[in-house]
Structure formats: C-alpha cells, structure tokens
Amino acid sequence: MPLIPVTILTGFLGSGKTTLLKRVLHESHGMKIAVIENEFGEENIDTDILKTESKEQILQMSNGCICCTIREDLREALQLLAAKRRKGLLDFDRIVIETTGLADPGPVAQTFFMDEEIAETCLIDSIITLVDAKHANQQLDTRQEARRQVGFADQIFLSKTDLVTEAEKDALVHRLKHMNPRAPIRAVHFGDVPLKEVFDLFGFNLNAKLDIDPDFLKEDSHDHSHCDHDHGKCEHDHDHHAHGKDCDHDHDHEHGEHCSHPHHHHHDDDVKSFVYRTDKAFDPAKLEDFLGAIVNIYGPRMLRYKGVLAMKGTNRKVIFQGVHQLMGSDLGPEWAADEARQSKMVFIGIDLPQDIFKQGLDQCVVAA
C-alpha cells in the first residue's frame, strides 16, 4: 500500500486556517481526505465544524472526507486511521493535520521521523503556514510560536492582504523571506486557496532541488549603493545571508538608518535563515562529524535545514535535510557534465551562530 501523504496546517488565529479547513471538510472537491483536529486538551476554536465530548471521535463528512478529533496523542490517532484504512473501514487518500492548540509544528513533524510504524504508513507532504497580513507584524514581534511557524513552513499563504497597503505587504513579505527563504509566499483571500496549491507540494521530499526564493538573494544585494556602510568588511557575499551576523556591522540597524531602498526592515527576529555555498567538494567524514556536532548542540534551535552537496568520491549529488535533531540524507542524481558542482545549504533556526556554522563548514571542504 502506498504511503499516505500528510499535510500539516498551522497558523495563528484569524489567519484563514479555519476557512481552509471548512472547505476541505465540506466542499465537493472529489478528494478523500482525513482531517485530524489536534486539540491537545485545549478548547477547540472550530466548534462550528465539529462538536464532540468524547476523547476521540471520527465523523464521516457529506463530501466523503473524514474528520477525526483527538485530545491526546497524535501517534495513536494516525495509527487508528491507518488501521481502519487497512481493514477497509475507512477510505481516504491523504491526511491533513490542523495544529490547533500546538503552535509549534516541530513535534508534529518529528512524529513522522521518530516512529517507525508511522514512517512506514505516512509521509509528510508539506507544512503549510497561514499568516494574517493585518496582524502578522505584531504577532511575529510578540510570539515566538508565530516566528517558529514561519520557520517551519514549506509554503506560506498570506491572508487579509486587502486590509494592508502594498508597501506594508511588501515589507512583510521581505521579513518573512529573511526568516524562511525556502517557502514560496502566496497571497490568498480569507483562506480561499485552490486545493491543488495545498496538496502534493512535496516540501519534505529529499530531492536534488533547494528552493530558495531568488528574490531573497536579490533583495539583500540590490540598491546597496544607497547605503553608507562599507560592504568590504564582510568575508562572504551579501547574497549569501540575511543579517550578516559575522560582519563588523549590524545590518538590522544599518539598513534602517542609512539605506533608502524600500525593503529595509527594523525587525531583529530570533528566527532567521542563512545560506552557505562553496565551490569546493566536501570531505564526507569531516562533514558528517561537524553536522552531527552542531545538530547535537543546536538541534532544538534548528527548525529546518536542507542542503544539496558536492562530495569527494562520488559523482552524485548528496541531499540532506532535517528538523531539529533529526537529520536524513540520500544520494541524488549525478551532476550534469555542464553543471557547476556547487554545494548549497540553507539553515533556518532560532539565534543560530552563523559565524560558527560558516567557519565549521569551511573546515570540512577538501583542500584545493
């Protein structure tokens, strides 16, 4: 039996998550979807969708969807759904988990790595985060859970953009990209998203593609002629990083004070991303030791990370990715004859020491 694709849906109140969930549960879309409402003992905000007094209840919806509400263990709910599917008692093709009451999607994602029985049954397709454009800056400023949700996302849907100006929307998108350049950002109206843009995104696949929004790289380097500070102090390209923590100057303040380009921002978010690149091949043993060490030390603060690497001793790309302390790798396709063998990694996390990561990775390459 093929693995069941799982979509994890997260986002703060008012972001349109409930609207999207209602559509999944009631719209005539012809899909067979099991929706798990993950309440974890808290008051369920979606009482208009589903009322239940029992610990666990499965309801068959009129459009063929299944809604399962749980108050305790996600693992038990997944195993129950999978068992009923195997026995022919339930018919569904995919699962959506709404993380109501659990703002950090990390533990949900980890369930699919850590539990062998779940891993043999289900496969995460993507983590989708809905962001309320009107209230996002305040939520991101005050709630680490909101920042974590952005960091974990494979896809970000921006709702209520009609309630903000174009300049405010652009500034928010710029902020979100610096937190997570992997996730495409799409404006939606009250969670009204075509379902084909919700499912089969393959955001968790170990593939040879590292999706980093090209605008993330362009925006940091464009229009810097208007800035007063000296870019020559940095050892590496500004295209490669968000905030330049290993530079002599602080970009969060310098950009706000001296630059006239429209995308400057004053936010010093603890969730940030940076990209590391090198044209030299990695020494496999050194890299494995270093990645193992940083995951052991910084794993709880490492939200998502992924790399497509050129390794000494193989003509194939090596792909790795991880969530917190859990990391996996695989061999990808061969490097094409006309393709530059450039390793590229993105790290998204909470106050990660970019200089330590960069210096450590620099020590793992094969000497020319």
C-alpha positions as CSV (number, residue, x, y, z in Angstrom):
1,M,0.0,0.0,0.0
2,P,1.5,3.4,-0.9
3,L,2.4,5.9,1.8
4,I,-0.3,8.3,2.9
5,P,0.7,11.9,2.2
6,V,0.2,14.2,5.2
7,T,-0.2,18.0,5.2
8,I,0.4,19.9,8.4
9,L,-1.6,23.1,8.6
10,T,-0.5,25.8,11.0
11,G,-1.1,29.5,11.6
12,F,-2.3,31.9,14.2
13,L,-5.9,32.7,14.9
14,G,-7.6,34.8,12.2
15,S,-5.1,33.7,9.5
16,G,-7.8,31.8,7.5
17,K,-6.8,28.3,8.7
18,T,-10.4,27.6,9.8
19,T,-11.8,28.8,6.5
20,L,-9.4,26.5,4.6
21,L,-10.3,23.6,6.9
22,K,-14.0,24.1,6.4
23,R,-13.5,24.0,2.6
24,V,-11.6,20.7,2.9
25,L,-14.4,19.2,5.1
26,H,-17.4,20.4,3.1
27,E,-16.5,21.4,-0.4
28,S,-17.3,19.0,-3.3
29,H,-13.7,18.5,-4.4
30,G,-13.8,14.8,-5.0
31,M,-10.8,14.1,-2.7
32,K,-10.9,11.6,0.1
33,I,-9.2,13.4,2.9
34,A,-8.9,12.6,6.6
35,V,-8.6,15.7,8.7
36,I,-7.1,15.4,12.2
37,E,-8.0,18.2,14.5
38,N,-5.2,18.3,17.0
39,E,-6.7,19.8,20.2
40,F,-4.3,18.5,22.8
41,G,-6.8,19.1,25.6
42,E,-7.5,22.8,24.8
43,E,-10.7,24.5,23.8
44,N,-11.3,23.8,20.2
45,I,-11.8,27.0,18.2
46,D,-13.7,25.2,15.4
47,T,-16.7,24.2,17.4
48,D,-18.9,25.1,14.5
49,I,-17.2,22.4,12.4
50,L,-17.2,19.6,14.9
51,K,-18.7,19.1,18.4
52,T,-17.6,16.2,20.5
53,E,-17.4,15.3,24.1
54,S,-15.5,12.0,23.7
55,K,-11.8,11.7,23.8
56,E,-11.7,10.7,20.2
57,Q,-14.3,10.7,17.5
58,I,-14.3,10.0,13.8
59,L,-17.0,11.6,11.6
60,Q,-17.7,10.8,8.0
61,M,-18.5,14.1,6.2
62,S,-21.0,14.5,3.4
63,N,-18.4,15.1,0.8
64,G,-16.5,11.8,1.6
65,C,-14.0,13.4,3.9
66,I,-13.3,12.1,7.4
67,C,-12.8,14.3,10.4
68,C,-11.0,12.8,13.4
69,T,-10.7,14.9,16.6
70,I,-8.2,13.9,19.2
71,R,-7.5,15.3,22.7
72,E,-4.3,13.4,23.4
73,D,-1.8,11.5,21.3
74,L,-1.3,12.3,17.6
75,R,0.5,9.0,17.1
76,E,-2.5,7.0,18.4
77,A,-4.8,8.9,16.0
78,L,-2.6,8.2,13.0
79,Q,-2.3,4.6,13.9
80,L,-6.1,4.3,14.4
81,L,-6.8,5.9,11.0
82,A,-4.2,3.8,9.2
83,A,-5.5,0.6,10.8
84,K,-9.1,1.4,9.9
85,R,-8.0,2.1,6.3
86,R,-6.1,-1.2,6.1
87,K,-9.2,-3.1,7.3
88,G,-11.4,-1.3,4.7
89,L,-13.4,0.5,7.4
90,L,-12.3,4.0,6.2
91,D,-11.5,5.2,2.7
92,F,-9.1,8.2,2.3
93,D,-6.1,9.1,0.2
94,R,-4.4,11.8,2.3
95,I,-4.4,13.3,5.8
96,V,-4.5,17.0,6.9
97,I,-3.4,17.8,10.5
98,E,-4.5,21.1,11.9
99,T,-2.3,22.1,14.8
100,T,-4.8,23.9,16.9
101,G,-3.5,24.2,20.4
102,L,0.0,23.3,19.4
103,A,1.6,26.4,17.8
104,D,5.0,24.8,17.2
105,P,4.7,22.3,14.3
106,G,8.1,20.7,15.2
107,P,6.8,17.9,17.5
108,V,4.2,17.0,14.9
109,A,6.8,16.8,12.1
110,Q,9.1,14.8,14.4
111,T,6.4,12.2,14.9
112,F,6.9,11.1,11.3
113,F,10.6,10.7,11.7
114,M,10.8,9.1,15.1
115,D,8.0,6.5,15.0
116,E,8.8,3.6,12.7
117,E,5.2,2.4,12.4
118,I,4.1,5.9,11.4
119,A,7.0,6.3,9.0
120,E,6.0,3.0,7.2
121,T,2.5,4.3,6.8
122,C,2.6,8.1,6.3
123,L,4.9,10.6,4.6
124,I,4.8,14.4,5.2
125,D,4.0,16.2,2.0
126,S,4.4,19.7,3.4
127,I,3.9,22.1,6.3
128,I,1.7,25.0,5.3
129,T,1.6,28.2,7.4
130,L,-1.1,30.8,7.1
131,V,-0.2,34.3,8.0
132,D,-2.6,37.2,8.7
133,A,-1.1,40.2,6.9
134,K,-3.0,42.7,9.0
135,H,-1.8,41.4,12.4
136,A,1.4,39.5,11.4
137,N,4.0,42.0,12.4
138,Q,2.5,42.3,15.9
139,Q,2.2,38.5,16.2
140,L,5.8,38.0,14.9
141,D,7.1,40.7,17.3
142,T,5.5,39.2,20.4
143,R,5.0,35.5,19.9
144,Q,7.9,33.1,19.2
145,E,5.3,30.5,18.2
146,A,4.4,32.6,15.2
147,R,8.0,33.0,14.2
148,R,8.6,29.3,14.6
149,Q,5.6,28.6,12.3
150,V,7.1,30.7,9.6
151,G,10.5,29.0,10.0
152,F,9.0,25.5,9.7
153,A,6.9,26.3,6.6
154,D,7.2,24.7,3.2
155,Q,4.5,27.1,1.9
156,I,3.2,30.4,3.3
157,F,-0.2,31.7,2.5
158,L,-0.7,35.4,3.2
159,S,-4.3,36.3,4.0
160,K,-6.1,39.6,4.5
161,T,-3.7,41.4,2.2
162,D,-6.7,43.6,1.2
163,L,-6.5,45.2,4.7
164,V,-3.0,46.5,4.3
165,T,-1.2,48.7,1.8
166,E,1.0,47.3,-1.0
167,A,4.1,48.8,0.8
168,E,3.1,47.1,4.1
169,K,2.6,43.8,2.3
170,D,5.9,44.1,0.5
171,A,7.7,44.8,3.8
172,L,6.0,41.8,5.5
173,V,7.0,39.5,2.6
174,H,10.6,40.8,2.9
175,R,10.6,40.0,6.6
176,L,9.1,36.5,6.0
177,K,11.7,35.7,3.3
178,H,14.5,36.5,5.7
179,M,13.0,34.2,8.2
180,N,12.4,31.5,5.7
181,P,13.6,31.8,2.1
182,R,12.6,28.2,1.3
183,A,8.9,28.8,1.4
184,P,7.1,30.3,-1.5
185,I,4.7,33.1,-0.3
186,R,1.3,33.4,-1.9
187,A,-1.5,35.9,-1.2
188,V,-4.9,34.3,-0.6
189,H,-8.3,35.8,0.2
190,F,-9.7,34.5,3.6
191,G,-8.0,31.1,3.2
192,D,-9.7,30.6,-0.1
193,V,-6.9,28.6,-1.7
194,P,-7.2,26.3,-4.7
195,L,-6.7,22.9,-3.2
196,K,-4.2,22.0,-5.9
197,E,-2.0,24.6,-4.3
198,V,-2.4,22.9,-0.9
199,F,-1.6,19.3,-1.7
200,D,1.2,17.4,-3.4
201,L,3.7,20.2,-2.8
202,F,6.5,17.6,-1.9
203,G,8.0,20.1,0.5
204,F,9.6,17.3,2.6
205,N,10.9,15.3,-0.3
206,L,14.6,14.5,-0.3
207,N,15.1,15.8,-3.8
208,A,18.0,17.5,-5.6
209,K,16.3,20.9,-5.6
210,L,16.9,23.5,-3.0
211,D,14.2,26.1,-3.3
212,I,15.4,29.4,-2.1
213,D,13.3,32.3,-3.3
214,P,15.6,34.1,-5.8
215,D,14.3,37.5,-4.6
216,F,15.7,36.7,-1.2
217,L,19.1,36.8,-2.7
218,K,18.5,39.8,-4.9
219,E,16.9,42.0,-2.3
220,D,19.9,41.8,0.0
221,S,22.2,42.9,-2.7
222,H,20.1,45.3,-4.8
223,D,20.3,49.1,-4.3
224,H,23.1,48.9,-1.8
225,S,24.7,51.9,-3.5
226,H,22.5,54.0,-1.3
227,C,23.9,52.6,1.9
228,D,26.6,54.4,3.9
229,H,28.3,51.5,5.4
230,D,31.3,49.6,3.9
231,H,30.4,46.2,2.5
232,G,34.0,45.3,2.1
233,K,34.2,44.3,5.7
234,C,32.4,41.0,5.1
235,E,34.2,37.9,4.2
236,H,31.4,36.5,2.1
237,D,28.8,37.7,-0.3
238,H,25.8,39.6,1.0
239,D,23.8,37.4,-1.3
240,H,24.5,34.5,1.0
241,H,23.0,35.8,4.2
242,A,20.1,37.6,5.8
243,H,21.6,39.7,8.5
244,G,25.3,39.3,8.3
245,K,26.0,38.4,12.0
246,D,29.6,37.7,11.2
247,C,30.2,41.1,9.7
248,D,31.6,44.1,11.6
249,H,28.4,46.0,11.1
250,D,24.8,45.2,12.1
251,H,22.6,45.1,9.1
252,D,19.3,45.3,11.0
253,H,20.3,48.8,12.3
254,E,22.4,50.0,9.4
255,H,19.7,49.3,6.9
256,G,17.1,51.0,8.9
257,E,19.2,54.1,9.5
258,H,21.2,54.6,6.3
259,C,19.6,52.8,3.4
260,S,16.9,54.3,1.2
261,H,15.8,51.1,-0.6
262,P,12.2,50.2,0.0
263,H,12.7,46.8,1.6
264,H,14.7,47.8,4.7
265,H,13.4,46.4,7.9
266,H,14.0,47.1,11.6
267,H,13.0,43.6,12.9
268,D,15.6,41.6,14.7
269,D,13.7,38.3,14.6
270,D,15.2,35.4,16.5
271,V,14.1,33.1,13.7
272,K,16.4,33.8,10.8
273,S,17.9,32.0,7.9
274,F,21.2,32.0,6.1
275,V,22.6,30.3,3.0
276,Y,26.0,28.7,2.8
277,R,27.7,27.9,-0.5
278,T,31.0,26.6,-1.6
279,D,32.5,25.5,-4.9
280,K,34.9,23.1,-3.2
281,A,33.9,19.5,-2.6
282,F,33.2,18.3,1.0
283,D,35.1,15.7,2.8
284,P,32.3,13.2,3.8
285,A,33.8,12.2,7.2
286,K,34.6,15.7,8.3
287,L,31.2,17.0,7.2
288,E,29.3,14.1,8.9
289,D,31.2,14.8,12.2
290,F,30.6,18.6,12.0
291,L,26.9,18.3,11.1
292,G,26.4,15.7,13.9
293,A,28.1,18.1,16.4
294,I,26.1,21.1,15.5
295,V,22.8,19.2,15.5
296,N,23.7,17.8,18.9
297,I,24.4,21.3,20.3
298,Y,21.9,23.5,18.4
299,G,19.3,20.9,17.3
300,P,16.5,22.3,19.5
301,R,17.0,25.7,17.8
302,M,17.4,24.4,14.3
303,L,13.9,24.4,12.8
304,R,14.5,23.4,9.2
305,Y,17.7,22.8,7.2
306,K,18.5,21.4,3.8
307,G,21.5,21.0,1.5
308,V,22.4,19.8,-1.9
309,L,26.1,18.9,-1.7
310,A,29.1,18.0,-3.8
311,M,31.1,15.3,-2.1
312,K,34.5,13.9,-2.7
313,G,34.4,10.4,-4.1
314,T,31.0,10.5,-5.8
315,N,29.6,11.9,-9.0
316,R,26.2,12.1,-7.5
317,K,24.6,14.9,-5.5
318,V,24.1,14.3,-1.8
319,I,20.9,15.7,-0.4
320,F,20.3,16.1,3.3
321,Q,17.6,17.8,5.4
322,G,16.4,17.9,8.9
323,V,14.0,19.0,11.6
324,H,15.6,19.9,15.0
325,Q,17.9,17.0,15.9
326,L,16.5,14.6,13.3
327,M,18.5,14.6,10.0
328,G,18.4,12.4,7.0
329,S,20.4,12.2,3.8
330,D,20.3,10.4,0.4
331,L,22.2,10.1,-2.9
332,G,20.6,12.2,-5.6
333,P,21.2,12.2,-9.4
334,E,24.6,12.6,-11.0
335,W,26.0,16.1,-11.5
336,A,25.4,17.0,-15.2
337,A,28.6,17.4,-17.3
338,D,27.9,21.2,-17.8
339,E,26.7,21.8,-14.2
340,A,28.8,23.7,-11.7
341,R,29.4,21.4,-8.6
342,Q,28.4,24.0,-6.1
343,S,27.2,22.9,-2.6
344,K,24.4,24.9,-1.2
345,M,22.7,24.7,2.2
346,V,20.0,26.7,4.0
347,F,19.7,26.8,7.8
348,I,16.5,28.2,9.4
349,G,16.6,28.5,13.2
350,I,16.5,30.5,16.4
351,D,19.5,32.7,17.0
352,L,21.9,30.3,15.3
353,P,25.5,31.4,15.4
354,Q,26.1,31.9,11.7
355,D,29.8,32.5,12.1
356,I,30.3,29.2,13.9
357,F,28.4,27.3,11.2
358,K,30.3,29.0,8.4
359,Q,33.7,28.5,9.9
360,G,33.0,24.9,10.7
361,L,31.7,24.2,7.2
362,D,34.7,25.9,5.7
363,Q,36.9,23.4,7.6
364,C,35.0,20.4,6.0
365,V,35.9,21.1,2.4
366,V,38.7,19.3,0.6
367,A,41.8,21.4,0.2
368,A,42.3,22.6,-3.4
